[in-house]
Structure formats: structure tokens, C-alpha cells
Amino acid sequence: MDTLGYILVFTFIGSIGSLIGGLLLLSRQKFALKISHFLAAFAAGTLLGAAFFDLLPEALEHAEETGGSVDIFLWTLIGIIFFFFIERFLHWFHHHEDYHSDEHAKSTVPLIIVGDTIHNFLDGIVIALTFLVSIPLGIVTTLAIAAHEIPQEIGDFGLLLHKGVKRRKVILINIMSAAAAFIGAFLAYFLGERIEGILPIALSLTAGFFIYIAASDLIPEIHHENRKGFAFIESVLLLVGILFVYIAVSTLSHGH
């Protein structure tokens, strides 16, 4: 299978992660909400593991090949700050809408959809760019993305249902939003092959993206959970997620 084939297959796998989260909520709402905290903890570990064991070492290696002209740590920081401002922008609009009366509450629905679509589009770009570097890197990155998508979509689906969107429409929205990942993947594939010099920058930005999501969105959920024993289990799952990526990276690298 050629690189584009791998990109399409694994973009589909990454999208399946988002669909699983949503369908799990629709079929077993109480169960899905109960395990979403645990899934988020595991996802945080996989994202941190992918950033530090896979993306940053690859970025360093490619930066050295370009003569060391790319400061990957600067670009990782830029990635964190960039995604902070994207989230600030989305939150500003969300809270702005919340001040309106209930009859305008549904205007937050398009915002949820837009935010989710942008997120999936970026996921597609990330998957494609990492496969352009190496197949093992692409596989590990896709696994981290899929792990993160499940709890995220449980949250997004829950919010859409809470806003009064019908179940069938929620599924349709999710499928259309997931399709944005393929657009991002195609775009990154056709641009990435022409400008290989941007790969260390792209990998560093992706590492920043993963670190930001883990630190700002997922880890606070672990701290927020006060029920006895739950915080301990979530802390263990965070470490399990990191260990899972470490083993996956070691196995795939040796196999490659």
C-alpha cells in the first residue's frame, strides 16, 4: 500500500474514533458519561506520549537534516499558543451567546459544529503529515487522535442533545464533521510532498497541539473528579496511556 493509501485508511480509523464516542452516547448515555472521564485520562496520556516519544524526536531528526535551522521548541510553543487562541476565540463566541435569552440558545449549535469540524480538519492534516514522515509515526499519531476523539465526541454529542438537536441529526452532523478530516488529509498530502522543508515545523506544531489538548482540556477533568478512588484510577490511566504509546513507538520503530 502506498503512502496515500495508508493516509486514507488511518484517517478513516481516526474518524471512526469520533463516531464511536457519539454512538456510544446515543445508545448508552449513562454508561458513556460514566466512562468518559476514564477515556479522557487515557487519551491525555496517549497525546503526551505521542508528543514526547514520537513527534518531537522526529521533528528534531528532520531539523538536523535541514542543517538545524528550525528551532523545534520555538515551534512547539507557537503550536501551544496558537491552539490556545483558537480555543479562546471559540469560547468567546460561546459565552457571548450564553448571555442571550433561551430562544437564542440554539445559535450555539453551529458553533459546536464549526469547532468540531475545524478539529477534525486539523486531525486529518496531522495524520497525513506524520505518514509523510514515516508509517510508524503515522500509526502512533492516529491511535492518539482516535483515543482523544472518543471522549471529546461524547462531550460534543451530549451538548448537542442538551441543546435540543434530534438524534438522527446529531449522527448526520458527526459524519459530515468527520469528513473534514479527509479534506485536511488530502490537502496536507498534496502540499506536504511539495514542501518537505516544513515537516519539522509541522511536527513541532502538532506536538504543541497534543500537549495543549492534554494539559488544558483533558488533565483538568482528572483534577475536577472528586469521587473517592476515581482520581486515582484516572491518574493510573494517564500513565497507562503514556506507557501504551511508548511500547507502540518502540515496537513499530524496531519493526520498521
N, C-alpha and C positions, 0 to 999 in steps of 0.2 A: 504493500500500500504506500502511495506517495504521501508527501507532507500535507498536501491539501486534503487528502482522504482522511488522514489522522485528525486534522483540524476539524473537519465536518463531523466525524464520528464523536469526538470528545466534546465538541460544542453541544452536540445533541445530548450527551451524557450530563454535561453541566446544566443544561436546560431541564432535563428530567428531574434533577435535584429540586428545582424550583416547583415543578409540578407535583412532586411527591409531597412537599410541605403543604401546598394548598389543598390537595385532595385528601390528605390525612386530616386536616382541619374540618373539611366538609363532611367526611364520613364519620369521624370520631372526635368531635370537638373537644370534649372534656379531657380525653386522653392526650390529644395533640398539645393542648395548652399546658398540661401537666408535665410533658416531657420536653417542651420547647426550651426550658431553662437548661436542661442537661445537654440537649443538642447544641445550644449556643455555646456552652462551656467547651465542648469537644471541638466545635468549629473554631473558637478563638485559638485553641492550641494548634490546630492544623494550619491556620493562617500565619501564626507566629513562626511555626516550624518551617513552613514553606518560604517565608521571608528570609529567615536567618540561615537555614541549612541549604537552601536551593537557589533562590533568586539573587541574593546579594553575592554569594560566591561566584555564580555565573556572571553577574554584572562585573565583578572585579576581574575575572578572567578575560572577558571581552574588552574591558577598558585597557588592560595591559597589552592586548593585541593591537589596540589603536594607538599605542605609544604612551598610554597613561594620561591622555589629555582630558579624559572625562572623570570628574570628581563624583563618584557614585554616592558618597554620603551626602553631598550637597543636593543631588537629585532625589535622594530618598526623602530628605527633609522637605524639599519642594513638593514631593508627592503627598506627604502628610498634610502640609499646609493647604495645598490645592483642594484636597478632598474635604478638609475642614471647611473651606469657604463654600464649596458646593453644598455641603450639608447645612451650613448657616443660611445660605440662600433659600434652600427648600424649607427649612424650619421657619424662616422669617415669614414666608408666604403662608405657611400652615397656621402659625399663631395669629397672623393678621386676619385670616379667615375665621378663626375661632372667636374673634370678638363680635362677629356678626350674629344676627338672630338665627334661630333654628331653621327658618325657611331657606337660609343660605348655606346651611351646614353641608349640603351635598356638593357644594363647589370645592370642597376639599378632596373629593373623589378624584377629579382629574389630576390633582397634584400628586396623589398617591400613585396613580398610573404612570404619570410622567417620571416621577422619581424612580419607580421600579424599572421602567423601560430604559432610562439612562444607565441604571445599574447593570442591567443585562447586556446592554450595548458595550459597556466597558469590560464586562466579563468576557465577551466574545473577542474583543481586541487583545486582552491579556492571554487568553488561551491560544490564539493564533500566533502571537509574538513569541510565546515560550516554545511552541512547537517549531518555530523557525530556528530557534537556538539549538534545541535537541528534543528528541522524542521523550526521554525520561523526564526532563524538566516540564514538558507539556502535560504529561500524565499526572505528575505530582501536583502541579498547579490546578489542573481540572478537578482532582479529588478534593483539594482545599476549597475550591469555589463551590463544588456540589455540597460539601459538608456545611458551608455557610448559608447556602441558598435555602436549605430545608427550614431552619428556624426563622429565617427572615421572611419567607413566604407565609409561614404560619401566622406571623405578626401582621403582614400586609393583608392577607385574606380575612383575618379576624376584624381588622379595621374597616375593610370594605363592607363586610356583612353588618357590622355595627352601624355603618352609615346608611344601611337600608338597600344595598345593592343585592339583587337576586342571585341565587347560587349559580344558575346557568350562565349568567352574565359575568360573574366572577371568574368562572373557568375560562370563558372566552377571552376575557381581559388578560388572564395569566398566559394563555397560549400565544396571544398576539405580542405581549410584552417579551416573552421568551424568544420570539422570532427575531427580536432586535439583536440578540447575541450573534445570530448568523450574519447579520449585516455588518456588525463590528468585526467579526472574524474574517469575512471576505475582504473588507477594507484594509485590515491590518496585514493580511496575507499579500495582497497585491502591492501595497505600499512598502511593506517590510522587506520584500525581496529586492526592491529597487534602492532602498536606503539602509543598508546593513549597519552603517555607522551609528544609527540611532538605537541599536539594540541595547548597549549598556545603559543608556538613558532610560529606555522603555522598561527595562528590567528593574532599575532603581526606583522609578516612579511606581511600578507595580508593587515592589516591596513596601514602599511608603503607604500605598493604598491598603495593603493587607495589614500592616502594623496599625494604621489608623482605625480600620474597621474593628480589629480585635480589641484595641485599647479603649476606643471611645464608645462603641456600640455593644460589644459582647461582654467584656470583662465587668463593666458596671452592673450588668444583670446578675453576675455572681455575687457581687457585693450587696446588691439590693435584696437578694434572697435571704431572709432571716430565719426561716423554719429550721428547727433543730436537725442537724445531720445533712440537710440539703446542701449547704455551703461547702461542707467537707467533700461530699460526693462530686459537686461541680468542680472543686479545686483539683480533685484527682482526675476528673475527665479532661480538664485543661492540660494536665501533664500527659495524659494518655494520648491526646491529640498531637502534642509535640513529639512524643515518642513514636507515634504512628508514622508521622512524616519522616522522622529521622531514619526509621527502618526502611520505609519506602524509597527514600533517596539512596541509601546505602545499597539496597537490593538492586534497584534499577540501574544505578551507576556501574555496579560490578557486572550486571548482565549486559550493559551496553558496551 
